[in-house]
Amino acid sequence: MGHEAFQRAALVFTLFDTNGNGVLDAEDFDLMTERLLTVAEDSPAADRQALADSLSRYWQVLSETLDTNRDGLISPEEFRGFVLNTELFGATAAAFAEALAVLGDPDGDGLIERPRFLALMTAIGFEKPNIESLFNAFAPDAEDRITVGVWAEGIRDYYSPEKVGIPGDHLVPESF
């Protein structure tokens, strides 16, 4: 695993630790779901449910795979080894990628406007300069939009340890 992938995994862990207790637990995924669905109140109910289901599945896969002592907690070390293992986590990451990207497109035209992208990524906990940099790396069109497909692919790439120099690397702060 390259340094970039290690940093991406470490950052995701800190963002998903929404309650700030230093480990991942079911509450973190409930809180993240709540944050994202609050931003996406205008999205179709099926899209909102798909996001909730993807985060529920994310936690289920983590807890079933990593929580060997069944205490309901996942440490940073446990997380890094799993989240970047595409054989174990690829399908889970792909479902989350698709669900999150679709939330960016409440009108169903296949395009995500910058304000919606910023709001969703801020709800996750990424820093605004990094979010802006990522959006720009996705090469928005003249009307400052990216496609749902581009964003979903970018999320899948983020979870791929063999990928380097990807747009998602813009999300990792320089000081991280």
Legacy VTK file of the C-alpha trace (Angstrom):
# vtk DataFile Version 3.0
C-alpha trace
ASCII
DATASET POLYDATA
POINTS 176 float
0.000 0.000 0.000
1.394 3.386 -0.994
1.733 6.371 1.294
-1.173 8.132 -0.434
-3.515 5.205 0.200
-2.432 5.020 3.834
-3.194 8.731 4.266
-6.565 8.392 2.554
-7.543 5.517 4.860
-6.376 7.382 7.958
-8.388 10.446 6.951
-11.531 8.417 6.289
-11.218 6.864 9.716
-11.071 10.278 11.413
-14.072 11.488 9.412
-16.168 8.424 10.160
-15.347 8.741 13.862
-18.133 11.299 14.018
-18.615 11.019 17.779
-14.881 11.576 18.318
-14.233 8.660 20.665
-11.175 7.405 18.746
-12.806 4.233 17.439
-15.560 3.439 14.970
-18.870 2.179 16.283
-22.447 1.913 15.073
-23.257 5.385 16.422
-20.673 6.920 14.068
-22.454 5.522 11.035
-25.845 6.636 12.330
-24.486 10.162 12.835
-22.872 10.240 9.384
-26.104 9.046 7.815
-28.034 11.759 9.642
-25.606 14.469 8.503
-25.770 13.451 4.870
-29.528 12.996 4.802
-29.992 16.426 6.352
-28.108 17.942 3.394
-30.066 15.785 0.950
-33.580 16.442 2.240
-34.668 17.288 -1.303
-33.412 14.026 -2.797
-35.869 11.301 -3.747
-36.751 8.955 -0.891
-35.256 5.963 -2.723
-31.915 7.744 -3.091
-31.907 8.728 0.566
-32.693 5.148 1.530
-29.903 3.843 -0.712
-27.408 6.075 1.119
-28.697 4.970 4.523
-28.519 1.341 3.429
-24.986 1.749 2.072
-23.726 3.222 5.344
-25.521 0.564 7.348
-23.897 -2.090 5.176
-20.514 -0.334 5.529
-20.775 -0.685 9.315
-22.079 -4.249 9.083
-19.142 -5.344 6.903
-16.629 -3.589 9.162
-18.040 -5.019 12.361
-18.437 -8.549 10.989
-14.940 -8.578 9.509
-12.853 -6.636 12.002
-14.508 -6.757 15.379
-12.969 -10.049 16.434
-13.618 -9.499 20.154
-17.210 -8.397 19.404
-16.993 -5.264 21.509
-18.677 -3.158 18.820
-15.547 -1.055 18.210
-13.087 -0.783 15.311
-9.637 0.698 15.983
-7.682 2.778 13.441
-5.261 -0.106 12.894
-8.058 -2.579 12.220
-9.724 -0.159 9.829
-6.672 0.614 7.684
-5.996 -3.019 6.992
-9.529 -3.630 5.834
-10.799 -0.556 4.068
-8.055 -0.664 1.460
-8.479 -4.365 0.778
-10.517 -4.340 -2.413
-11.316 -8.051 -2.139
-12.971 -7.523 1.241
-14.309 -4.014 0.862
-14.633 -3.264 -2.870
-18.346 -3.991 -3.182
-19.150 -2.044 -0.018
-17.150 0.962 -1.213
-18.792 0.792 -4.628
-22.303 0.797 -3.145
-21.428 3.766 -0.929
-19.829 5.582 -3.893
-22.912 5.222 -6.041
-25.337 6.165 -3.257
-23.380 9.260 -2.232
-22.888 10.468 -5.798
-26.598 10.075 -6.568
-27.452 12.230 -3.529
-25.543 14.989 -5.278
-28.085 14.930 -8.080
-31.538 15.501 -6.575
-33.097 16.499 -9.901
-31.846 13.349 -11.645
-30.164 15.073 -14.583
-26.876 13.235 -14.029
-25.067 16.402 -12.976
-23.844 17.616 -9.599
-23.523 21.345 -8.993
-20.638 22.645 -6.894
-22.788 23.896 -3.957
-24.405 20.477 -3.484
-21.036 18.725 -3.744
-19.568 21.115 -1.167
-22.498 20.607 1.192
-22.299 16.813 1.081
-18.532 16.696 1.447
-18.674 19.213 4.304
-21.282 17.025 6.014
-18.803 14.156 5.841
-16.221 16.396 7.450
-13.741 17.197 4.706
-12.159 20.658 4.751
-13.505 23.248 2.301
-10.205 24.024 0.507
-9.685 20.312 -0.090
-13.260 19.863 -1.296
-12.852 22.763 -3.730
-9.584 21.299 -4.979
-11.206 17.916 -5.514
-14.156 19.379 -7.387
-11.770 21.275 -9.662
-9.734 18.090 -10.229
-12.917 16.472 -11.551
-12.877 19.076 -14.394
-16.332 20.643 -14.007
-18.138 21.821 -17.119
-18.709 25.468 -18.056
-21.721 25.580 -15.729
-19.598 24.321 -12.795
-21.027 20.795 -12.678
-19.574 17.293 -12.673
-21.327 14.054 -13.556
-22.611 11.531 -11.057
-20.421 8.924 -12.772
-17.251 10.965 -12.370
-17.870 11.430 -8.665
-18.771 7.783 -8.069
-15.598 6.697 -9.884
-13.576 9.164 -7.820
-14.937 7.662 -4.598
-14.164 4.120 -5.762
-10.639 5.217 -6.710
-10.194 6.741 -3.253
-10.640 3.291 -1.729
-8.236 1.614 -4.188
-4.768 1.275 -2.622
-3.033 0.829 -5.959
-4.247 4.217 -7.194
-1.875 7.171 -6.841
-2.136 10.705 -8.107
-5.926 10.515 -8.135
-8.302 13.435 -7.634
-9.229 12.047 -4.206
-5.705 12.740 -2.979
-6.744 16.417 -2.939
-8.898 15.618 0.094
-5.908 14.817 2.313
-4.679 18.000 3.989
-0.975 18.776 3.537
-0.444 18.549 7.290
-2.118 15.135 7.584
LINES 1 177
176 0 1 2 3 4 5 6 7 8 9 10 11 12 13 14 15 16 17 18 19 20 21 22 23 24 25 26 27 28 29 30 31 32 33 34 35 36 37 38 39 40 41 42 43 44 45 46 47 48 49 50 51 52 53 54 55 56 57 58 59 60 61 62 63 64 65 66 67 68 69 70 71 72 73 74 75 76 77 78 79 80 81 82 83 84 85 86 87 88 89 90 91 92 93 94 95 96 97 98 99 100 101 102 103 104 105 106 107 108 109 110 111 112 113 114 115 116 117 118 119 120 121 122 123 124 125 126 127 128 129 130 131 132 133 134 135 136 137 138 139 140 141 142 143 144 145 146 147 148 149 150 151 152 153 154 155 156 157 158 159 160 161 162 163 164 165 166 167 168 169 170 171 172 173 174 175
